[in-house]
Amino acid sequence: MQIYEIHIRGCAGTDAALVLQEPLARLLCPVEDHEGPCEVPWGFTLRDERAEEGEAGPERVLVLGIFASAEQAAEVVDRVRAFVGAAHPVVLGEAATDTFDELADQYRIEQGLGPDPA
């Protein structure tokens, strides 16, 4: 289990990225007020990243952080890709910052393991 970042590119600015958050949240967690923890802890942030070659300025990217096994991460990426379609390239990678570190603690606490001893 580790923290992954799923970068959802091709957003036409902050508003367009934010519009994707709620439907993606429901994709990951269809019942918002369910009992117990989510199978895969998740969270969102926005980042400006270097645009693809030939494009001007930084690109606004929606970043979905998850704490998951490699197999779970691949499944989540497949679901996100199917939802957003070709207009939004989706890239899976290991966490590049500490933005989503709380997801690991959330998982450990929800599983009764306590916070990370480190």
GURO-140297 format. One line per field, with one value per residue: x, y, z of N, C-alpha, C in turn; chain; residue in one letter; residue number from 1. Coordinates in nm, 3 decimals, decimal comma. Example, Ala and Ser with C-alpha at 12.3 -4.5 7.8 and 13.67 -1.06 7.14 Angstrom:
<gukes>
n_east = c(1,319 1,285) .
n_north = c(-0,569 -0,225) .
n_up = c(0,780 0,708) .
ca_east = c(1,230 1,367) .
ca_north = c(-0,450 -0,106) .
ca_up = c(0,780 0,714) .
c_east = c(1,320 1,290) .
c_north = c(-0,330 0,003) .
c_up = c(0,780 0,787) .
chain = c(A A) .
res = c(A S) .
n = c(1 2) .
</gukes>
This chain:
<gukes>
n_east = c(0,085 0,052 0,086 -0,061 -0,073 -0,312 -0,319 -0,526 -0,550 -0,587 -0,777 -0,969 -0,891 -0,941 -1,220 -1,324 -1,177 -1,264 -1,531 -1,518 -1,463 -1,679 -1,837 -1,632 -1,570 -1,806 -1,781 -1,573 -1,675 -1,972 -2,187 -2,218 -2,249 -2,185 -2,148 -1,854 -1,510 -1,390 -1,307 -1,078 -0,892 -0,915 -0,849 -0,857 -0,671 -0,566 -0,331 -0,085 0,081 0,362 0,294 0,211 0,446 0,475 0,252 0,126 0,220 0,142 -0,046 -0,364 -0,427 -0,619 -0,569 -0,591 -0,551 -0,469 -0,467 -0,345 -0,313 -0,097 -0,251 -0,514 -0,482 -0,440 -0,692 -0,855 -0,755 -0,830 -1,110 -1,139 -1,032 -1,220 -1,442 -1,375 -1,294 -1,142 -1,080 -0,951 -0,650 -0,520 -0,294 -0,106 0,089 0,351 0,323 0,415 0,454 0,401 0,133 -0,084 -0,035 -0,190 -0,377 -0,272 -0,247 -0,518 -0,620 -0,485 -0,584 -0,861 -0,862 -0,802 -0,538 -0,392 -0,208 0,070 0,373 0,612) .
n_north = c(-0,117 0,220 0,577 0,715 0,933 1,051 1,212 1,428 1,555 1,823 2,006 2,299 2,517 2,634 2,622 2,426 2,204 2,177 2,111 1,845 1,717 1,637 1,438 1,250 1,188 1,058 0,841 0,704 0,668 0,582 0,608 0,862 0,901 0,653 0,373 0,301 0,286 0,416 0,197 0,262 0,516 0,863 1,183 1,524 1,770 2,074 2,154 2,353 2,262 2,202 2,273 2,062 1,993 2,253 2,388 2,683 2,835 2,732 2,435 2,368 2,117 1,851 1,671 1,357 1,200 0,885 0,616 0,312 -0,030 -0,144 -0,280 -0,195 0,078 0,074 -0,018 0,195 0,400 0,302 0,321 0,599 0,692 0,583 0,728 1,008 1,018 1,065 1,335 1,414 1,337 1,084 1,024 0,802 0,801 0,776 0,941 1,276 1,481 1,576 1,612 1,435 1,280 1,241 1,052 0,795 0,782 0,811 0,572 0,381 0,445 0,406 0,137 0,043 0,032 0,235 0,553 0,620 0,502 0,636) .
n_up = c(0,000 -0,082 -0,137 -0,417 -0,701 -0,921 -1,211 -1,373 -1,668 -1,912 -1,838 -1,869 -1,709 -1,366 -1,288 -1,464 -1,383 -1,119 -1,158 -1,225 -0,986 -0,800 -0,948 -0,986 -0,723 -0,649 -0,816 -0,697 -0,444 -0,415 -0,231 -0,033 0,250 0,371 0,599 0,784 0,661 0,342 0,073 -0,069 0,043 -0,042 -0,198 -0,324 -0,510 -0,670 -0,923 -1,087 -1,368 -1,581 -1,915 -2,196 -2,460 -2,693 -2,612 -2,454 -2,144 -1,798 -1,716 -1,578 -1,352 -1,228 -0,941 -0,812 -0,518 -0,383 -0,144 -0,178 -0,297 -0,563 -0,749 -0,685 -0,741 -1,018 -1,099 -1,014 -1,177 -1,430 -1,406 -1,372 -1,616 -1,795 -1,720 -1,761 -2,025 -2,354 -2,369 -2,144 -2,056 -1,844 -1,588 -1,398 -1,105 -0,855 -0,537 -0,557 -0,384 -0,037 -0,011 0,013 0,237 0,466 0,393 0,425 0,704 0,768 0,663 0,823 1,080 1,043 0,996 1,240 1,310 1,415 1,409 1,183 1,309 1,264) .
ca_east = c(0,000 0,126 0,011 -0,049 -0,140 -0,370 -0,326 -0,630 -0,505 -0,680 -0,881 -0,962 -0,887 -0,984 -1,362 -1,342 -1,121 -1,350 -1,655 -1,494 -1,442 -1,794 -1,867 -1,525 -1,588 -1,914 -1,727 -1,492 -1,753 -2,107 -2,275 -2,136 -2,260 -2,184 -2,084 -1,720 -1,418 -1,387 -1,211 -0,955 -0,895 -0,886 -0,863 -0,827 -0,608 -0,538 -0,193 -0,041 0,194 0,416 0,210 0,272 0,531 0,403 0,142 0,174 0,188 0,114 -0,177 -0,434 -0,445 -0,687 -0,489 -0,662 -0,460 -0,529 -0,379 -0,393 -0,217 -0,074 -0,366 -0,625 -0,452 -0,465 -0,837 -0,909 -0,716 -0,916 -1,243 -1,130 -1,016 -1,348 -1,535 -1,339 -1,280 -1,019 -1,054 -0,871 -0,550 -0,507 -0,160 -0,085 0,227 0,368 0,305 0,528 0,465 0,338 -0,004 -0,182 0,016 -0,296 -0,455 -0,214 -0,289 -0,662 -0,638 -0,439 -0,677 -0,989 -0,843 -0,769 -0,394 -0,331 -0,130 0,205 0,463 0,732) .
ca_north = c(0,000 0,345 0,690 0,740 1,050 1,035 1,346 1,438 1,670 1,871 2,093 2,434 2,611 2,591 2,585 2,299 2,099 2,161 2,046 1,701 1,660 1,568 1,311 1,154 1,145 0,958 0,723 0,633 0,646 0,609 0,645 0,958 0,885 0,511 0,335 0,246 0,359 0,387 0,092 0,332 0,656 0,950 1,327 1,601 1,901 2,130 2,197 2,403 2,183 2,244 2,232 1,973 2,062 2,328 2,463 2,799 2,851 2,612 2,370 2,337 1,972 1,797 1,559 1,267 1,120 0,764 0,526 0,187 -0,124 -0,119 -0,334 -0,103 0,202 0,049 -0,026 0,331 0,472 0,255 0,379 0,743 0,708 0,553 0,837 1,139 1,005 1,105 1,479 1,436 1,232 1,045 0,970 0,749 0,805 0,779 1,075 1,364 1,572 1,521 1,662 1,333 1,194 1,209 0,937 0,676 0,785 0,785 0,428 0,307 0,469 0,343 -0,008 0,009 0,010 0,353 0,634 0,574 0,524 0,711) .
ca_up = c(0,000 -0,087 -0,190 -0,561 -0,755 -1,054 -1,269 -1,476 -1,746 -2,014 -1,779 -1,925 -1,598 -1,233 -1,284 -1,535 -1,298 -1,002 -1,201 -1,229 -0,854 -0,741 -1,013 -0,959 -0,584 -0,648 -0,883 -0,598 -0,323 -0,462 -0,120 0,041 0,395 0,405 0,725 0,769 0,574 0,198 0,039 -0,108 0,086 -0,155 -0,183 -0,445 -0,508 -0,803 -0,942 -1,217 -1,414 -1,710 -2,028 -2,294 -2,557 -2,795 -2,551 -2,379 -2,003 -1,719 -1,733 -1,452 -1,345 -1,112 -0,890 -0,721 -0,437 -0,325 -0,069 -0,236 -0,353 -0,706 -0,822 -0,664 -0,812 -1,160 -1,115 -1,002 -1,299 -1,539 -1,386 -1,398 -1,762 -1,860 -1,689 -1,818 -2,169 -2,422 -2,354 -2,024 -2,033 -1,704 -1,565 -1,264 -1,058 -0,710 -0,481 -0,585 -0,271 0,083 -0,012 0,049 0,344 0,563 0,349 0,487 0,845 0,769 0,641 0,940 1,190 1,012 1,004 1,377 1,322 1,476 1,316 1,147 1,423 1,225) .
c_east = c(0,089 0,036 0,044 -0,117 -0,188 -0,393 -0,426 -0,605 -0,615 -0,793 -0,861 -0,967 -0,943 -1,128 -1,387 -1,287 -1,212 -1,481 -1,638 -1,488 -1,561 -1,828 -1,757 -1,533 -1,696 -1,872 -1,649 -1,574 -1,899 -2,205 -2,194 -2,136 -2,263 -2,119 -1,946 -1,636 -1,437 -1,282 -1,075 -0,968 -0,849 -0,904 -0,823 -0,744 -0,594 -0,393 -0,178 0,082 0,239 0,329 0,287 0,353 0,445 0,285 0,198 0,132 0,163 -0,028 -0,236 -0,469 -0,519 -0,608 -0,573 -0,558 -0,534 -0,423 -0,427 -0,277 -0,198 -0,194 -0,488 -0,605 -0,480 -0,615 -0,900 -0,876 -0,805 -1,056 -1,243 -1,118 -1,148 -1,446 -1,501 -1,321 -1,150 -0,984 -0,963 -0,772 -0,532 -0,372 -0,148 0,062 0,231 0,354 0,432 0,553 0,403 0,191 -0,104 -0,135 -0,091 -0,379 -0,403 -0,254 -0,438 -0,688 -0,600 -0,536 -0,809 -0,981 -0,807 -0,622 -0,322 -0,252 0,008 0,300 0,585 0,727) .
c_north = c(0,123 0,455 0,706 0,871 1,017 1,176 1,343 1,569 1,717 1,956 2,235 2,538 2,552 2,544 2,450 2,183 2,071 2,091 1,893 1,637 1,579 1,439 1,207 1,103 1,038 0,831 0,638 0,590 0,678 0,654 0,732 0,934 0,738 0,487 0,278 0,325 0,325 0,278 0,151 0,476 0,748 1,096 1,395 1,724 1,947 2,170 2,260 2,325 2,235 2,187 2,136 2,055 2,128 2,406 2,573 2,790 2,721 2,562 2,343 2,189 1,937 1,673 1,485 1,184 1,001 0,689 0,386 0,094 -0,090 -0,167 -0,242 0,027 0,186 0,043 0,113 0,411 0,430 0,315 0,528 0,769 0,685 0,667 0,965 1,134 1,062 1,252 1,509 1,321 1,209 0,976 0,927 0,759 0,797 0,923 1,157 1,463 1,505 1,563 1,561 1,240 1,154 1,089 0,807 0,669 0,754 0,636 0,349 0,323 0,398 0,190 -0,053 -0,016 0,124 0,431 0,575 0,604 0,609 0,856) .
c_up = c(0,000 -0,142 -0,337 -0,593 -0,896 -1,107 -1,384 -1,550 -1,841 -1,959 -1,833 -1,814 -1,470 -1,231 -1,351 -1,452 -1,179 -1,036 -1,202 -1,090 -0,801 -0,814 -0,993 -0,816 -0,577 -0,721 -0,784 -0,477 -0,356 -0,353 -0,025 0,192 0,437 0,542 0,693 0,670 0,426 0,174 0,004 -0,061 -0,027 -0,115 -0,312 -0,413 -0,653 -0,808 -1,079 -1,252 -1,550 -1,822 -2,118 -2,395 -2,664 -2,741 -2,464 -2,232 -1,929 -1,744 -1,595 -1,455 -1,217 -1,069 -0,787 -0,648 -0,380 -0,246 -0,103 -0,269 -0,501 -0,789 -0,807 -0,741 -0,961 -1,188 -1,109 -1,127 -1,416 -1,528 -1,416 -1,548 -1,835 -1,837 -1,764 -1,969 -2,223 -2,406 -2,237 -2,006 -1,883 -1,686 -1,419 -1,229 -0,907 -0,663 -0,502 -0,471 -0,148 0,095 0,043 0,160 0,444 0,522 0,410 0,634 0,857 0,756 0,766 1,058 1,166 1,018 1,145 1,401 1,393 1,374 1,291 1,262 1,390 1,267) .
chain = c(A A A A A A A A A A A A A A A A A A A A A A A A A A A A A A A A A A A A A A A A A A A A A A A A A A A A A A A A A A A A A A A A A A A A A A A A A A A A A A A A A A A A A A A A A A A A A A A A A A A A A A A A A A A A A A A A A A A A A A) .
res = c(M Q I Y E I H I R G C A G T D A A L V L Q E P L A R L L C P V E D H E G P C E V P W G F T L R D E R A E E G E A G P E R V L V L G I F A S A E Q A A E V V D R V R A F V G A A H P V V L G E A A T D T F D E L A D Q Y R I E Q G L G P D P A) .
n = c(1 2 3 4 5 6 7 8 9 10 11 12 13 14 15 16 17 18 19 20 21 22 23 24 25 26 27 28 29 30 31 32 33 34 35 36 37 38 39 40 41 42 43 44 45 46 47 48 49 50 51 52 53 54 55 56 57 58 59 60 61 62 63 64 65 66 67 68 69 70 71 72 73 74 75 76 77 78 79 80 81 82 83 84 85 86 87 88 89 90 91 92 93 94 95 96 97 98 99 100 101 102 103 104 105 106 107 108 109 110 111 112 113 114 115 116 117 118) .
</gukes>
